[in-house]
Every structure is written in C-alpha cells, then in structure tokens.
Amino acid sequence: MSADNIGAEADIHCASCGIAEVDDIKLMECADCDLVRYCSDKCQQDHRPDHEAICKDRAAELREEILFRQPESSHLGDCPICCLPLPLDPNKYVKYFCCSKVICCGCTTSNMMRQFDEGLPLVCPFCRHLSSESEEEESDRQNKKRCEANDPFALREEGRTHFVDGEYERAFEYFTKAADLGEVVAQFNLSLMYREGRGVEKDKGKELYYAEEAAIGGHPTARCRLGCHEGGNSRYDRAVKHWIIAAKLGHDDSVQRLKGMYKSGYVSKEDFASALRGHQAAVDATKSPQREEAEKLLA
C-alpha cells in the first residue's frame, strides 16, 4: 500500500471518538447522509445531538438530487424479448402472470401468429408456460402462486384485483408489500390511496412521499402529478423540472403542460426545445416494424 493510500485512509475517521479507518477497523456511514462515519452504533448515538441538524439538511439535499435526476427509462423498462423500451400506452403491451413479465404487443402478436400458423399450442412467449385452464382462472392461480414467493409484480396485481372489487384495505396491504419491495406502480397506487383515503386515512405527507418514490423509479404520471402539486403551490421552477423529466420519458400530458408554461414565460426556449426532442426520442425508441405490424393487425 502506498503512502498516499495510507494517508487517505487515515483521513477517514469516526466523527465521535476519532478513531481512523485502518487495517481491520471499518467505519459505517451515517444512515441518512454521506458526511460522517462511525465505528459503532454507540458512537453514532453519542454524536447525534451535534450532527442532527446538519445531517437533516444534507439528507434533504441528497433527496433533491435523487428526485430530480433523469431516469434512464420509464418504470416499464424494456420488453424482455425484443429489448426495446415498452410504450407507456397500456394497450400496447401484455402482462403475463406465469412469469410476471410485461411483453410488447409486437412480440406477443408475432408469437401468437407463429403458433397459429404451425398449429402449436398457445404458450407464453417468454417462459413458454402452457395454459391448461381458462385464461382468467390460470392467471389468478399463477398470480397467487407468485404472491406466496413475494413477487412484487404479483403482489401489486393482487392488490389491483382487491381494489377493483372494492376491498380497499386488502388492496392497501398488497400494495404496501409490493412497494416495500420497490414495485413502482404499487408506490404510485399507494400515493393515490393516501390522497383519496381509500383503505387508509388521508395523509398528504405519505401521498407525496410515495409519489416521489414512484417518480424516482421512472413513473411519468407520478412525476406529472408532482409537477401539478408544485405548480398549485406556485413553485413553478420545480413544476417545470418535473414536467421536463416526464416529457423526456415520453409522457404526452407533461408536454402539454410545458407548452402552457412556455407560453407563460416559465420555460426557456432552450429547455422547451430540449424537452420536445427528448419526448420524441423516447417515443421513437418504442417503435419497431414488428410493433407497427401488430398495431395494424389489432386495429
């Protein structure tokens, strides 16, 4: 180990007792910020009165950085077969409960056409699962099986089923389980439930928290709603940031809101043009000859 490395390690020390991170002594970062480290839980607890205020401010800064970071893609990600981004339009993809995959209509239709032409049984285009019961019964059975394994997608879909049936408390339970596992749509659904008071008491703080979590995960509608919240409170700079991020994920409604803000002078020409280019690029990325052919067949 070089002298420079030794010096760098010696600079890392416990904020409470001062012991340096060398050899076998490993320090842990503060759970809420990245400013200090501790050698033990006791040192962290002893230092808390001195660190609490600055920790809270730094944690808020880090949260802002994460919140306004442009996601690489929407929460839907890519089709697992063609590896192209999934479109935001729910009519252009299919959910498969056998493997908890979301597959674009291009790949789904291509698979079905091949099976029909060759007289093959209908199977999932991803995991090749063969349905032996009615589609609804099979989907329900497979989803419950995956719920037992704590599959986030399955838990979210089970929550959706209970929500549609008016069983809001049960829906809340399943959405919470899925959200805790990082399921973005479940996080957005929890935000709506806290807003409307369905299955849980209304809570503005938790509504915004789960909307932010969903937005960070790439959910453009959650991001757009956050923009509306900020705009409603006259924080137009923050609203514009949210709508630009959502627009660059291909969200049409956010583009329309940006147009209004541009006309009102709250968005610069450069930022508006950048958002439009980003929006078009996101939409174009979801297109392919196979998907266009599927749309014609399903029209």
Secondary structure, 3 states (H helix, E strand, C coil): CCHHHHHHHHCCEECCCCCECCCCCCCEECCCCCCCEECCHHHHHHHHHHHHHHHHHHHHHHHHHHHCCCCCCCCCCECCCCCCECCCCHHHEEEECCCCEEEEHHHHHHHHHHHHHCCCCCECCCCCCECCCCHHHHHHHHHHHHHHCCCHHHHHHHHHHHHHCCCHHHHHHHHHHHHHCCCHHHHHHHHHHHHHCCCCCCCHHHHHHHHHHHHHCCCHHHHHHHHHHHHHCCCHHHHHHHHHHHHCCCCHHHHHHHHHHHHCCCCCHHHHHHHHHHHHHHHHHCCCHHHHHHHHHHC
